[in-house]
Amino acid sequence: MTALIYIHGFLSSPDSHKAQVLKRWVAQHAPDVSFHCPQLTPYPAQTRRDLDTLMEFLQPEPVWLIGSSLGGFWATWLAEHYDLPAVLVNPSVRPWASMVQYLGVDLVSYHTDDSYRLEAAHIDEMQAADCTPIRRPHNYWLMAQTGDEVLDYRHAIAKYHGCKQLIEPAGDHSFVGFENHVADIMTFFRAFSAMR
């Protein structure tokens, strides 16, 4: 069975809006697809281990990736290492640059009581996971909105140059109207798999 992994953003969780939209859509419209949304910490090395463990569990079945914000960074890392298709929603391109402001600060998940504290070593771990330049532009679909108040969408356009791109005016970091694109996202994945 094909697996769809949704990778949430910084301090988010499987309870996020987009994760729940995808979970419901897959349950209703794609019975041949299993949905997975792991709870990930902000700690880069731990996230890499958790994602590798999930891939070991799911393979050799086909795997599709959707990543939002920091999850887009991790979806890119998985896509490059495992040659997978990935849809990136307002993705973080250089997350270590914004991590500096969170060093030594008590952080709490938006949806759970989990708390975290980032240290300088975590910035090095994040940079070590960077996949620039990307090697397989045909594996990606970038979805970004110009009204993203957290990340500069132009950085994503530059990194994913040569990839399929949907750049919508206005909107925000949550990607307003995401639910209207889920059917097209699934079509993108099925077309990718059909060419394999």
PyMOL commands that set and color helices and strands:
alter all, ss='L'
color gray80, all
select helices_A, chain A and resi 17-29+44-58+70-82+95-102+120-128+137-139+153-159+178-194
alter helices_A, ss='H'
color red, helices_A
select strands_A, chain A and resi 2-7+33-36+63-68+86-89+106-108+115-117+140-145+164-168
alter strands_A, ss='S'
color yellow, strands_A
deselect
rebuild
show_as cartoon
